[in-house]
């Protein structure tokens, strides 16, 4: 919300209204004080006309004629002054008080030949001009009703100007209230917006009211600081949410009442939590008594605890549990933070590594032991018997070759895992299959096994990738089929195109693989029949090498087998690896 005060225009309006109001106020004051002034001036003029008329006529009846010209309800008094203490009067003697008052005024101000004044119910005028005959003095008195119309006009003018002044004052009031009210309203809206924390910007521009400007700037600063802090808080919360949602660490927050306040998707995956778990106690939600006991121990001791446990929810999992007590403030009750790290994969890899070391040591120890034993026998004198010596040397050679094959396969498997790149070249599957037939033909003939290729040339069997790697895959599969097939059996090699690649199949009618063993045959050194495997000359690494090569190509490998009926290995390789 951006507020800008239109101060120049409004201040101009206020100035104009103030000047007009001042002018109207002066007019009203002038009306109040000028009414009597105008009336008395009028009476002075009337008396001057009388004096002028009397001076022009200079007749004994002139004074009486002027008196008779007075309007109705008016009064007059003629005072004839003499040297005695008493004066003669003609007319209304009630005006003698006015005469005495005027006489006293004359002593103070002798220059005024005509005096005027106001009584409670009328106006009077007194003349002491020398133009009057025989030292006569003339006093007129007029009732206020004689000037009724004049007074009414003055009153209406007063009311008219007073109404204009009121309108101007009201307009000034409205303008001032607008100048003050609009920024106050804007400040109020800015403060109200803090309730919903909308993050709107509030800008205050001064209007030359010092106190209001100070308040507006303070409100603007507070509102903008709170908006920025709210924005920072929202951003931090979003980052925290993203972090918790994608963290491979289960996080559970338990409040001081033992109720679950927060948990992330990884904790949901490990403990099987649901949205209904919020607000429930950990004892109700966590289905592992071992984990519940650990939480209770930390709550009681207020000391962190780290331990590896095994959960069965529903399958076995190894979890590294780290429970940390914390307080938001010194006065607050303690809460609990539970961190769960699934180390099942690490445990599995450790087990595989341990088994690999054990199997590798065993596989290497067998030929080494044989070589060492026969070498010691020869050294002890068996060399003298030529027939026995030759037999022993053949065994040593055979075990040496086997040892060499194991080492080469281990190194090859290591190279494959380290280097996932595939040399790019275009080749035909026919060529790879034919190369395998040639290289393994002697071994198959030695066991009277027939290698039968079925190449479907209805669609092009062209791959882009590393031909040597494909030949490695076929070599291991066909070699295993020969090793585990009886004499006089057949090994079938099929190759045909599918929607997005090439399917390779190697089928035999050998001993087969039990169903429960089929998931583990791709592990390193895993043997279904360990004695038969060693006698066949295998290293136990062939299928592991095949699986890793297929993965590099982006393909898939599957096996179908029945015990005593044979096995079929199917490999899918995409056209573009």
ABEGO torsion letter per residue (X at the ends): XBBBBBAAAAAAAAAAAAAAAAAAAAAAAAAAAAAAAAAAAAAAAAAAAAAAAAAAAGBAAAAAAAAAABBBGBBBBBBBBBABABBBBBEBAAAAAAAAAAAAAAAABAABABBBBBBAABBBBBBABAABBGGBBBBBBBBAAAAAAAAAAAAAAAAAAAAAAAAAAAAAAAAAAAAAAAAAAAAAAAAAAAAAGAGBBBBBBBAGBAAAAAAAAAAAAAAAAAAAAAAAAAAAAAAAAAAAAABABBBBBBBAAGBBABBBAAAAAAAGBBAAABGBBAAAABABAAAAAAAAAAAAAGBBBBBBBBBBOABBBBBBBBBBBBBABAABBBBBBBBBBBAAAAAAAAAAAAAAAAAAAAAAAAAAAAAAAAAAAAAAGAAABAAAAAAAAAAAAAAAAAAAAAAAAAAAAAAAAABABBBBBBBBAAAAAAAAAAAAAAAAAAAGBBBBBBBBAABBBBBBEBAAAAAAAAAAAAAAAAAABBBGBBBBBBBBBBAABBBBBBBBABAEBBAAAAAAAABBGBBABAAAAAAAGBAGAAAAAAAAAAAAAGBBBBBBBBBGAEBBBBBBBBABX
